[in-house]
């Protein structure tokens, strides 16, 4: 039998949990275009109007403990992407979805006898590390404990450690991407991290005069389509283990200034952190200042394992991924899915009415 063939007659049946967001839409598109994939089941909290080929939709909320076993039955692989970034002011809610919901996904994979699980972890799962040299997948994954996002990603890594010991028959691939961007996700990411007060005009080149050069401001990004391609390859190649994913070059203040046609100004992190914390406490900004702290501490990742074992090479540079995202911000871009809904003025008022950073 071909090592890339399905265990059943015909092509692969893949279930994608969290199929309507930034990464999920890309993964569904990549799988639908692959001749080795026969069908895709997209699971989301809200059914989208979007209708990609080979794909059927199912509604389920992993945070509410919906039974997933029947949806997973007969699948060759389950891709787990679902993650709740907001509300940052209610960490018990994000914990329920991100941690307890993930536990439910993994248990359903085992109960439904799915042979392969591909989980979207993150660079945020890594412990603080160096910025001047790249770390491989053996770097500790204890996260930055003050940031809920990192804390939850790290905890789910421990859950997977136990899951793999208890279920050796399941191949588990842990994808650890950097920050993922594409034009169509820009409005969603603006809502989740910048909030309704970000003027779209400011993200045009030359209109933002300076970029702050903060100590530790070195991070990695990749385009959503490149991330999706890595997930597809992990499924087709029956990959196992952890894989760092990022495009070159590493993003720093100089690169951001190049993309924005701005100049670099050296600043200490303290004043920036104080301003972010005040805005977050006043519900003017949805992103927690603890996430800002984490970004300044994240290690730079070595992506050679994904390039070698998955034969994966990003098609977009870091500059191209950022430029695509900024174009989406300016244009209010989106897709026909509830998370990626296009920007409309009325939606900004809805963000204020529901409480910035308080309720999803």
C-alpha positions as CSV (number, residue, x, y, z in Angstrom):
1,X,0.0,0.0,0.0
2,X,1.2,3.5,-0.7
3,X,2.4,5.1,2.5
4,X,0.3,8.2,1.7
5,X,-2.9,6.2,0.9
6,X,-6.0,6.0,3.1
7,X,-6.5,3.0,5.3
8,X,-10.0,2.7,3.7
9,X,-10.9,2.4,0.1
10,X,-10.8,5.8,-1.7
11,X,-9.1,9.0,-0.5
12,X,-8.6,10.4,3.0
13,X,-11.5,11.6,5.2
14,X,-10.3,14.5,7.3
15,X,-12.2,16.3,10.1
16,X,-11.1,19.9,10.8
17,X,-12.2,21.3,14.2
18,X,-12.2,25.1,14.1
19,X,-12.5,25.2,10.3
20,X,-13.7,28.8,9.8
21,X,-11.0,30.9,11.3
22,X,-7.6,32.2,10.0
23,X,-5.9,28.9,9.8
24,X,-8.9,26.7,9.5
25,X,-10.1,28.2,6.2
26,X,-6.6,27.8,4.8
27,X,-6.4,24.1,5.9
28,X,-9.8,23.4,4.4
29,X,-8.8,25.0,1.1
30,X,-5.5,23.1,1.0
31,X,-7.2,19.7,1.8
32,X,-10.0,20.3,-0.8
33,X,-7.3,20.9,-3.5
34,X,-5.4,17.7,-2.7
35,X,-6.4,14.7,-4.8
36,X,-5.4,12.4,-1.9
37,X,-8.3,13.8,0.1
38,X,-11.7,12.5,-0.6
39,X,-13.8,14.6,1.9
40,X,-13.5,17.2,4.6
41,X,-15.8,17.7,7.5
42,X,-15.5,21.3,8.9
43,X,-16.6,21.7,12.5
44,X,-17.4,25.2,13.8
45,X,-19.6,26.9,16.4
46,X,-21.5,28.7,13.6
47,X,-22.2,27.3,10.1
48,X,-20.7,29.6,7.4
49,X,-22.1,30.6,4.1
50,X,-18.7,29.7,2.5
51,X,-18.9,26.4,0.5
52,X,-15.5,25.1,-0.5
53,X,-15.3,21.8,-2.5
54,X,-15.4,18.4,-0.9
55,X,-16.5,20.0,2.4
56,X,-19.6,19.5,4.6
57,X,-20.2,21.5,7.8
58,X,-21.2,20.4,11.3
59,X,-21.9,22.8,14.2
60,X,-20.4,22.0,17.6
61,X,-18.9,24.1,20.4
62,X,-16.0,22.3,22.1
63,X,-16.3,24.6,25.0
64,X,-19.8,23.3,25.7
65,X,-18.7,19.7,25.7
66,X,-20.6,18.7,22.5
67,X,-20.2,15.0,21.7
68,X,-17.7,14.7,18.8
69,X,-17.3,10.9,18.6
70,X,-19.9,10.4,15.8
71,X,-18.5,13.3,13.8
72,X,-15.0,11.7,14.1
73,X,-16.1,8.2,13.3
74,X,-14.5,6.8,10.1
75,X,-12.0,9.7,9.8
76,X,-8.4,9.1,8.8
77,X,-7.3,12.3,10.6
78,X,-8.6,15.0,12.9
79,X,-7.1,18.5,12.8
80,X,-7.6,20.5,15.9
81,X,-7.5,24.2,15.4
82,X,-10.3,25.6,17.6
83,X,-9.1,28.2,20.0
84,X,-10.8,31.1,21.9
85,X,-8.6,34.3,22.2
86,X,-11.3,36.4,23.9
87,X,-12.5,37.3,26.4
88,X,-9.2,38.2,28.0
89,X,-11.0,39.5,31.1
90,X,-12.6,36.2,31.7
91,X,-9.8,33.6,31.7
92,X,-12.1,30.9,33.0
93,X,-14.1,31.0,29.8
94,X,-11.0,30.7,27.5
95,X,-9.7,27.9,29.8
96,X,-13.0,26.0,29.4
97,X,-12.8,26.1,25.6
98,X,-9.1,25.9,25.0
99,X,-8.0,23.4,27.6
100,X,-11.1,21.4,28.6
101,X,-12.5,21.6,25.0
102,X,-9.1,20.3,23.7
103,X,-9.3,17.4,26.2
104,X,-12.7,16.6,24.8
105,X,-11.4,16.6,21.2
106,X,-8.5,14.3,22.1
107,X,-10.8,11.9,24.0
108,X,-13.1,11.7,21.1
109,X,-10.2,11.0,18.7
110,X,-9.3,8.0,20.9
111,X,-12.9,6.8,21.3
112,X,-13.6,7.1,17.5
113,X,-10.4,5.2,16.7
114,X,-9.0,7.9,14.5
115,X,-5.4,7.0,13.6
116,X,-4.0,10.5,13.2
117,X,-4.3,13.7,15.2
118,X,-2.8,17.0,14.0
119,X,-2.9,19.7,16.7
120,X,-2.2,23.4,16.3
121,X,0.1,24.3,19.2
122,X,2.1,27.6,18.9
123,X,5.4,29.3,19.5
124,X,3.5,30.6,22.5
125,X,3.8,27.2,24.2
126,X,7.6,27.6,24.4
127,X,9.4,28.8,27.5
128,X,11.3,32.1,27.3
129,X,14.3,31.6,25.1
130,X,17.1,33.2,23.0
131,X,16.5,35.8,20.4
132,X,20.0,35.5,18.8
133,X,19.9,31.8,18.0
134,X,17.1,29.4,16.9
135,X,15.8,26.6,19.1
136,X,14.5,23.3,17.9
137,X,11.4,21.4,19.0
138,X,13.1,20.0,22.1
139,X,13.0,23.5,23.7
140,X,10.9,23.4,26.9
141,X,7.2,24.1,26.4
142,X,6.2,25.7,29.7
143,X,5.0,28.9,28.2
144,X,5.0,32.4,29.8
145,X,2.9,31.7,32.8
146,X,1.4,35.2,33.2
147,X,-0.2,35.2,29.7
148,X,-3.4,33.1,29.5
149,X,-2.7,32.2,25.8
150,X,0.8,30.8,26.6
151,X,-0.4,29.1,29.8
152,X,-3.2,27.3,28.0
153,X,-1.0,26.3,25.0
154,X,1.6,24.9,27.4
155,X,-1.0,23.0,29.5
156,X,-2.4,21.4,26.4
157,X,1.1,20.2,25.5
158,X,1.2,18.4,28.8
159,X,-2.3,16.9,28.1
160,X,-0.9,15.6,24.8
161,X,2.1,14.1,26.5
162,X,-0.3,12.0,28.6
163,X,-2.6,11.3,25.7
164,X,0.3,9.9,23.6
165,X,1.3,7.6,26.5
166,X,-2.2,6.3,26.9
167,X,-3.0,6.0,23.2
168,X,0.2,4.9,21.3
169,X,-2.0,3.8,18.4
170,X,-2.7,7.5,17.5
171,X,-0.1,9.4,15.6
172,X,0.1,12.9,17.1
173,X,1.7,15.8,15.2
174,X,2.1,19.1,17.1
175,X,2.4,22.1,14.8
176,X,4.1,25.1,16.4
177,X,3.7,28.1,14.1
178,X,4.7,31.6,14.7
179,X,2.2,34.4,14.3
180,X,-0.1,33.6,11.3
181,X,-1.4,36.3,8.9
182,X,-3.3,36.7,5.7
183,X,-5.4,39.4,4.1
184,X,-8.7,37.7,4.8
185,X,-7.9,37.4,8.6
186,X,-7.1,41.0,9.1
187,X,-10.5,42.2,10.3
188,X,-10.8,39.3,12.8
189,X,-7.3,39.9,14.2
190,X,-8.0,43.6,14.5
191,X,-11.1,42.8,16.5
192,X,-9.2,40.3,18.7
193,X,-6.0,42.2,19.4
194,X,-6.3,45.9,18.5
195,X,-9.9,46.6,19.1
196,X,-12.4,49.1,17.5
197,X,-10.3,52.2,18.0
198,X,-7.5,51.4,15.6
199,X,-7.8,53.8,12.6
200,X,-7.4,51.9,9.4
201,X,-5.6,54.8,7.8
202,X,-2.7,54.5,10.2
203,X,-1.6,51.1,8.8
204,X,-0.7,52.7,5.4
205,X,3.0,53.1,4.6
206,X,4.4,56.5,5.6
207,X,1.4,57.4,7.7
208,X,2.8,55.7,10.8
209,X,5.9,57.8,11.4
210,X,7.9,55.6,13.8
211,X,8.3,52.0,14.9
212,X,9.4,51.4,18.5
213,X,12.5,49.2,18.8
214,X,11.9,47.5,22.1
215,X,14.3,45.1,23.9
216,X,13.3,41.6,22.8
217,X,11.2,42.7,19.9
218,X,12.1,39.8,17.6
219,X,9.4,37.3,16.5
220,X,8.4,35.1,13.6
221,X,5.5,35.1,11.3
222,X,4.1,33.1,8.4
223,X,1.3,33.3,5.9
224,X,-1.8,31.4,6.6
225,X,-1.5,29.5,3.3
226,X,2.0,28.3,4.2
227,X,0.7,27.2,7.6
228,X,-2.1,25.3,5.9
229,X,0.3,23.6,3.5
230,X,2.3,22.3,6.5
231,X,-0.8,20.9,8.1
232,X,-1.8,19.3,4.9
233,X,1.6,17.7,4.5
234,X,1.5,16.4,8.1
235,X,-1.8,14.6,7.3
236,X,-0.7,13.2,3.9
237,X,2.7,12.1,5.2
238,X,1.4,10.7,8.4
239,X,3.8,12.8,10.4
240,X,4.4,12.4,14.1
241,X,6.1,14.7,16.6
242,X,6.5,18.5,16.9
243,X,7.2,20.9,14.0
244,X,8.2,24.5,14.2
245,X,6.7,26.7,11.4
246,X,7.8,30.1,10.4
247,X,9.0,32.2,7.4
248,X,12.2,34.1,7.0
249,X,13.4,36.6,8.0
250,X,12.8,37.0,11.7
251,X,10.7,40.2,12.2
252,X,12.3,43.0,14.2
253,X,11.8,46.8,14.4
254,X,13.9,47.3,11.3
255,X,11.8,45.0,9.2
256,X,8.5,46.5,10.5
257,X,9.9,50.0,9.6
258,X,10.7,48.8,6.1
259,X,7.2,47.4,5.6
260,X,5.6,50.6,7.0
261,X,8.1,53.0,5.5
262,X,8.7,54.4,8.9
263,X,11.8,55.1,11.0
264,X,13.0,53.2,14.1
265,X,13.0,54.8,17.5
266,X,14.7,53.0,20.4
267,X,12.4,52.7,23.5
268,X,12.3,50.8,26.7
269,X,9.5,48.3,27.1
270,X,8.3,49.7,30.4
271,X,6.3,52.7,29.2
272,X,4.8,50.7,26.3
273,X,3.7,48.0,28.7
274,X,2.2,50.6,31.1
275,X,0.2,52.2,28.3
276,X,-1.1,48.8,27.1
277,X,-2.0,47.7,30.6
278,X,-4.0,50.9,31.2
279,X,-5.9,50.6,27.9
280,X,-6.7,46.9,28.7
281,X,-8.0,47.6,32.2
282,X,-10.2,50.4,30.7
283,X,-11.5,48.0,28.0
284,X,-10.0,50.2,25.3
285,X,-7.8,47.3,24.0
286,X,-8.7,43.6,23.9
287,X,-5.2,42.2,24.0
288,X,-3.8,41.6,27.5
289,X,-0.5,43.3,28.4
290,X,0.7,39.8,29.5
291,X,0.7,38.7,25.9
292,X,3.0,41.7,25.1
293,X,5.3,40.5,27.8
294,X,5.3,37.0,26.3
295,X,6.1,38.2,22.8
296,X,9.3,39.9,24.1
297,X,10.4,36.6,25.6
298,X,9.5,34.0,22.9
299,X,12.4,32.2,21.4
300,X,13.3,32.2,17.8
301,X,12.5,28.8,16.2
302,X,14.5,26.6,14.0
303,X,12.2,25.3,11.2
304,X,14.6,22.8,9.7
305,X,12.6,19.7,10.8
306,X,9.4,20.7,9.0
307,X,11.5,21.6,5.9
308,X,13.2,18.2,6.0
309,X,10.5,15.8,7.1
310,X,7.5,17.5,5.5
311,X,9.4,18.7,2.5
312,X,7.8,22.1,3.4
313,X,9.1,25.5,2.2
314,X,7.1,28.7,2.8
315,X,6.1,30.4,-0.4
316,X,5.7,33.8,1.3
317,X,8.4,35.7,3.1
318,X,7.7,37.4,6.4
319,X,7.5,40.8,4.7
320,X,4.9,39.4,2.2
321,X,2.8,37.9,5.0
322,X,2.8,41.2,6.9
323,X,2.1,43.2,3.8
324,X,-0.9,41.0,3.0
325,X,-2.2,41.4,6.5
326,X,-1.8,45.2,6.4
327,X,-3.6,45.4,3.1
328,X,-6.5,43.5,4.7
329,X,-6.5,46.0,7.6
330,X,-6.8,48.9,5.2
331,X,-9.5,47.3,3.1
332,X,-11.5,45.7,5.9
333,X,-11.0,42.3,4.2
334,X,-12.6,39.1,5.3
335,X,-14.4,35.9,4.2
336,X,-17.8,34.4,4.3
337,X,-17.4,32.8,7.7
338,X,-18.5,34.2,11.1
339,X,-15.0,34.7,12.5
340,X,-13.6,36.3,9.4
341,X,-16.6,38.5,8.6
342,X,-15.7,41.6,6.7
343,X,-15.3,44.9,8.5
344,X,-18.3,47.2,8.6
345,X,-18.8,50.4,10.7
346,X,-21.7,48.9,12.5
347,X,-19.6,46.0,13.8
348,X,-17.2,48.4,15.6
349,X,-20.2,49.8,17.6
350,X,-21.1,46.2,18.4
351,X,-17.6,45.6,19.7
352,X,-18.0,48.6,22.1
353,X,-21.5,47.5,23.1
354,X,-20.3,44.0,24.1
355,X,-17.2,45.2,26.0
356,X,-13.8,45.3,24.4
357,X,-11.9,42.3,25.6
358,X,-14.8,41.1,27.7
359,X,-17.1,38.9,25.7
360,X,-16.5,37.1,22.4
